[in-house]
Amino acid sequence: MNKVRPTTIAIHALGGQGGGVLADWVVETAERAGYIAQNTFIAGVAQRTGATVYYIEIFPKHIAEKATQNPVMALMPVAGDVDIVIASELMEAGRSISRGFVTPDKTTLITSSHRVYAIDEKMAMADGRKKSAPVFDVAMASAKHFISFDMEELAKENGTIISAVMFGALAGSGALPISREVFEDVITHAGRAVKANLAGFAAGFSVAQNALPELSDADAPEQKIRQPSKTVRPLLQKLSEQFPVETHTLLREGLRRVVDFQDIKYGDKYLERMTYIVALDKALNGSEYGWKLTNDTARYLALSMSFEDTIRVADLKTRASRSLRVRDEVKAHLKQIIQTTEFLHPRIEEICDILPNAMGRFIMQHVGLKSFLGRFFKKGRFVTTDSFGGFLLLYTIASLRPIRRISYRYTIENERIETWLNRAVEAAKVEYELGCEIVASQRLVKGYGSTHARGVRNFQTILSTYEKIYKRPDAASVLRRLIEVALSDEEGKKLSKALAAIETT
């Protein structure tokens, strides 16, 4: 007995990914194959702030019977003593490595290479996503045997959940001396979504046996091939003829975004603005800088022109594509009925945004009237978009898109954009990098409600600071530092200190 140790398995899974199902499958597989199995788990704090860790130990039953005593098994994984680690997402693999569960002399590490972003990544005011490549490199160096591929995508392709693919990857890894048939019998015996789960299992098994570890391009935005409509083709032709080829990717995506936001005429306005920028970039020898001024402006101009107002929110929530995406996320069949309840909390500011400019401006500037009307919008509302009334309400708001150009929000956003572009042009003529930093300051403006208001305030503060420092030789680096400071502190205290320091220098 003392010469044989249990085989130890740790499963790191997020809420909703079937980690418990996978653990049960592993236990039943082991028992069917003649092992004594024990399964314990520790639940995480939340679905993404902490994964649930399932810990399994298995021991050959015939050895225990021969020794006439049962093995003593641990309830928790111990650093340096885990044979198999299975992670449902790349950063969970990193978490297991940091806890010492993965060692180069012992551990088979099986992980999906896709990412599910953590709360702190989503809450960051800038791009808070952590890079996947460093975790992948550490995993390669830390594990005795490393298997990595996009299990989430494979699960979607086979109409199953990721746990089925993970189960197949475990079987395909050869880390357990158990035949494939035993694994498949467990899925069949469970009797739930057998066909889909077996398909996912087979896909995971095949990849685990034959493929080298791979890192999915999780840090890059998804690129989908879109066939342009006849109405947008003239704009694409104009783009290809008048802009450097190095700028086409961002310009096409920007054009697609603003046309989707409003209409073809709005897309033409986007290219009109960009035509002036690229002409300036050419005059400033932008090719030597990789057309940075044009590319950065193409990105941030598209984002600023497609601002989030109530019309946009209603439009996105009533699209057929969203309904299909929700169905896909909850794994609902076409014949199944799903109910979608939206929580909406439009403030008086969001209501004024879609009013005609004069009316919206009047209410916003009249403190008493704004306060009185605001009383009717203090509470959030639950809107069921699967009901006729709820859908009609949002659809009616979305149908206001054709008259958006006369709205209060459109007017102030257009004024802000013009001021920003003019300032960027002025700055670029002083110094190329300075112009690029003014363009990049637009990333401060994002979100809605108080987040948007705070971003606009910081944005306007930094633009006003430009007037004081543009003659300094380090003006570009100062602006870059101010933007980074503003993005690192929601309360604005760090920005105030940084501005005060500038005043004294």
Secondary structure, 3 states (H helix, E strand, C coil): CCCCCCEEEEEEECCCCCHHHHHHHHHHHHHHCCEEEEEEEECCCCCCCCCEEEEEEEEEHHHHHHHCCCCCCCCCCCCCCCCEEEECCHHHHHHHHHCCCCCCCCCEEEEECCCCCCHHHHHCCCCCCCCCHHHHHHHHHHCCEEEEECHHHHHHHCCCCHHHHHHHHHHHHCCCCCCHHHHHHHHHHHCCCHHHHHHHHHHHHHHHHHCCCCCCCCCCCCCCCCCCCCCCHHHHHHHHHHCCHHHHHHHHHHHHHHHHHCCHHHHHHHHHHHHHHHHHHHHCCHHHHCCHHHHHHHHHHHHHHCCCCHHHHHHHHCCHHHHHHHHHHCCCCCCCCCCCEEEECCCHHHHHHCCEHHHHHHHHHCHHHHHHHHHHHCCCEEEECCCHHHHHHHHHHHCCHHHHHHEHHHHHHHHHHHHHHHHHHHHHHHCHHHHHHHHHHHHHCCCCHHHHHHHHHHHHHHHHHHHHHCCCCCHHHHHHHHHHHHHHCCCCHHHHHHHHHHHCC
